[in-house]
Each structure stands twice: as C-alpha cells, then as structure tokens.
Amino acid sequence: MRSHGRSARPVEQSDYSSPKFAADFMAVAEGFDRKKPYVLGWSLGGTVATDVCTHCPAGYVSGIIYVSALPYIGAIMVDLGKQCLKDLHPRLLSQDVADALKARIDFVDSTINDCNASNWDDRLLWVGAFSHLNANDVLNAMSRHQDPEPLLAAGRQGLKLLHLYGDADQQLDNVVAEAQVSQHFINKRVVVIKGGGHALFYEFQGQVVEEVLAFVTQ
C-alpha cells in the first residue's frame, strides 16, 4: 500500500485518493499477469477491497479475503476501533519523537496477544517497518475518503468473501465489521478463531493458510 513498506510515501492528501489505490492494485495484478485475482487485506489493508470494488472494472476480482480487517475508511471506525487503538491514534500522529516511536512499539505489541512467546526478530522488523511512517503518512492513510456502497453492492451481487478474525483482537471489534459489512455478502464464509489476536496470520498461521487455500480453490 501507499506509504507502507518500500512503496512511495506521497505527501499530498490528493495522492491517497481511492482511484489511485485501485490503480495500484491493477498495476500489481497486471505486472504479474494475474487474471481475476483475490484481494487479501490485513488490518488497514482491508480498505483496498473498497477501492477495487469502486474503481476497477466489474468482475475484476474473484473475491475478497479479510484478515482482522478494516473494511473501509469512514464512520465504521468509530465502533470498530477498540480503546487500545483509540488511545494509540493521537500518539501515532504526535510530533514528540520519543512518544511517537514508543506508540509504534506499543502498536506492534498490541497486534500479538502473547508477545513474550513471539519471535523477537520479527517484532523488531515490524517496529522498524512502522517507524518509516511519519505522522503525515499515518494521517493520509487513515483519513482518505472512501464510499463503502460499491463494496456492499458487490457483496449483494454475489462477490465471494472470506472473513477471518480472532475473538481476542486487542485493536478491533471485528463483530462490528461482520455486522456492518459481511452481512451484505450473500456468498461468504466467516471464521472466528478462538484466542486469535490482531496479527491472526502470525499466531494462527496454519489455520489461516488452510482457510485461505480452501476458499480460493473451492
């Protein structure tokens, strides 16, 4: 995604428009010569499915896979974000360098329920990657405009959805996403993993991979 990883981090809010995210997705799919790809989004990455449903040609994707996902930027965030995430948000935008860095560490640690059992090197990699995002990057990524209606309409028209989340997610109340978004999909599978945190793919890798493979090959 824009502003993440080795992707560029544009400064202007206009560079974070929904059509540009959809164009990014199509550029990657076409660059790898993928036809009818699936969209798999974790956390904030789930919002890309809304861009795709809004601005890509009809039938461009085979389905959507949410993993502890935020379906779109908008009103849903008020109820979807738990207190942990609400407390972190202003700190991630802070100009206080020390607290902003500590907020990024706290964010990463809140994605894993049993931090002491996680791989230390993995945690360092995640914190290092997040530290590349400055306050403006976070603000641009979290405040862009999206219209959820094309996503919901695609669900009502039969687009496939796999919705994976854990019942012990510290950051998101995923039941909200299920109630406000997943219910619109007539062709869906919802899987709630007991004890799963926000980084579901990390703590329950085998189960997540099994569900994804079954979904895309059925």
C-alpha positions in Angstrom: 0.0 0.0 0.0 1.0 3.6 -0.5 3.1 4.9 2.5 3.9 1.3 3.6 6.9 -0.9 3.1 9.0 0.0 0.0 6.1 1.8 -1.7 6.4 5.6 -2.1 5.1 7.9 0.6 3.4 10.8 -1.2 3.0 14.0 0.9 -0.3 15.4 -0.5 -3.7 14.0 0.6 -4.8 14.0 -3.1 -2.3 11.2 -3.7 -4.3 9.0 -1.4 -7.5 9.0 -3.4 -9.5 5.9 -3.9 -9.0 5.7 -7.7 -5.2 5.7 -7.2 -5.3 2.8 -4.7 -7.4 0.8 -7.2 -4.9 1.7 -10.0 -2.1 0.5 -7.7 -3.8 -2.8 -7.3 -4.4 -3.3 -11.0 -0.8 -2.3 -11.8 0.5 -5.1 -9.5 -2.0 -7.7 -10.8 -1.2 -6.9 -14.4 2.6 -6.7 -13.7 2.4 -10.3 -12.5 -0.1 -11.2 -15.3 -2.7 -12.2 -12.8 -6.3 -12.7 -14.1 -9.3 -12.5 -11.7 -7.1 -12.2 -8.5 -8.3 -12.2 -5.0 -7.9 -9.2 -2.7 -6.4 -10.2 0.7 -6.2 -7.4 3.2 -5.0 -7.4 6.8 -6.0 -4.6 9.1 -5.8 -1.3 7.2 -5.0 -3.3 4.1 -8.6 -4.4 4.0 -9.7 -1.0 2.8 -8.2 -1.7 -0.6 -11.1 -4.0 -1.4 -13.4 -1.0 -1.3 -11.2 0.9 -3.8 -11.2 -2.2 -6.0 -15.0 -2.6 -5.9 -15.4 1.1 -6.6 -13.0 1.8 -9.4 -11.9 -1.5 -11.0 -13.9 -3.0 -13.9 -16.9 -5.1 -12.9 -15.8 -8.7 -12.3 -12.1 -7.8 -12.0 -11.5 -9.8 -8.8 -12.6 -13.3 -7.8 -13.2 -12.5 -4.2 -12.2 -10.7 -1.0 -10.3 -12.1 2.0 -10.4 -10.0 5.2 -8.0 -10.9 8.0 -8.7 -8.8 11.1 -9.6 -6.1 8.6 -10.8 -2.5 8.5 -13.2 -2.7 5.5 -13.2 1.0 4.7 -12.2 4.4 6.0 -15.3 6.1 7.4 -17.9 6.1 10.1 -17.4 2.4 10.8 -14.1 3.3 12.5 -15.9 4.8 15.5 -17.3 1.5 16.6 -14.8 -0.9 15.1 -11.7 0.5 16.9 -11.3 -0.7 20.5 -10.0 1.6 23.2 -6.4 0.4 22.7 -6.4 1.7 19.1 -8.2 4.9 20.0 -5.5 5.6 22.6 -2.7 4.9 20.2 -4.1 7.0 17.3 -3.1 10.5 18.6 0.3 9.2 19.7 1.0 7.9 16.2 0.4 11.4 15.0 2.5 13.0 17.7 5.4 15.4 16.9 7.1 14.1 20.1 9.6 11.8 18.6 10.2 9.6 21.6 6.5 9.0 22.3 5.7 8.6 18.6 8.3 5.8 18.5 7.0 4.2 21.7 3.5 4.3 20.2 4.7 2.3 17.2 6.2 -0.2 19.5 3.0 -0.4 21.5 1.0 -0.8 18.3 3.1 -3.7 17.2 2.9 -5.4 20.6 -0.9 -5.0 20.7 -1.2 -7.0 17.5 0.3 -10.1 19.2 -1.5 -11.3 22.3 1.3 -13.3 23.8 4.3 -11.0 23.0 6.7 -12.9 25.2 6.2 -16.0 23.1 6.7 -14.2 19.7 9.9 -14.1 17.8 12.0 -11.0 18.9 13.5 -10.6 15.5 10.0 -10.4 13.9 8.9 -7.8 16.4 12.0 -5.7 15.6 11.3 -6.0 11.9 7.7 -4.8 12.3 8.6 -1.9 14.5 11.3 -0.9 12.1 8.9 -1.0 9.1 6.3 1.0 11.0 8.9 3.6 12.0 9.3 4.5 8.4 5.8 6.0 8.5 5.8 9.6 9.9 2.8 11.4 11.3 1.8 12.8 7.9 1.9 9.3 6.3 -0.4 7.9 9.1 -2.8 10.8 8.7 -3.0 10.5 5.0 -3.6 6.7 5.2 -6.2 7.0 7.9 -8.2 10.0 6.6 -8.7 9.4 2.9 -12.3 9.3 1.5 -14.0 6.1 0.6 -17.5 5.2 -0.4 -18.5 1.8 1.0 -21.6 1.4 -1.1 -19.9 -0.2 -4.2 -18.3 -2.8 -1.8 -21.6 -3.6 -0.2 -23.4 -3.8 -3.6 -20.7 -6.2 -4.9 -21.5 -8.4 -1.8 -25.2 -8.4 -2.5 -24.5 -9.3 -6.1 -22.5 -12.4 -5.1 -18.9 -11.5 -4.8 -17.2 -14.1 -2.6 -15.9 -13.1 0.8 -13.8 -14.9 3.4 -13.8 -13.0 6.7 -11.2 -14.2 9.2 -10.7 -12.8 12.7 -9.9 -13.7 16.3 -12.1 -13.2 19.3 -9.2 -11.8 21.3 -8.2 -8.9 19.0 -6.9 -6.1 21.1 -7.3 -3.4 18.4 -10.6 -4.1 16.5 -14.1 -5.3 17.5 -14.4 -7.4 14.4 -18.0 -8.2 15.2 -18.8 -4.7 14.1 -17.2 -5.3 10.6 -19.2 -8.6 10.4 -22.5 -6.8 11.3 -22.0 -3.8 9.1 -20.2 -5.2 6.1 -20.1 -9.0 6.0 -23.9 -9.3 6.3 -24.3 -7.7 2.9 -22.4 -10.6 1.2 -24.6 -13.5 0.2 -21.7 -15.7 -0.7 -19.4 -15.6 2.3 -17.6 -17.7 4.9 -16.9 -16.1 8.4 -14.3 -17.8 10.6 -13.7 -16.7 14.2 -10.6 -18.2 15.7 -10.7 -18.6 19.4 -7.9 -16.7 21.2 -6.8 -15.1 18.0 -5.4 -11.6 18.2 -5.0 -8.8 15.6 -2.0 -10.5 13.9 -4.1 -13.6 13.3 -1.9 -14.8 10.4 1.1 -14.8 12.7 -0.3 -16.5 15.8 -2.5 -19.0 13.8 -0.6 -19.2 10.6 -1.5 -22.8 9.8 -5.3 -22.3 10.3 -5.3 -19.0 8.3 -3.4 -20.6 5.4 -5.7 -23.6 5.4 -8.8 -21.4 5.3 -7.4 -19.2 2.5 -6.4 -22.1 0.3 -9.8 -23.8 0.7 -11.5 -20.5 -0.2 -9.6 -19.8 -3.3 -9.7 -23.4 -4.6 -13.3 -24.3 -3.9 
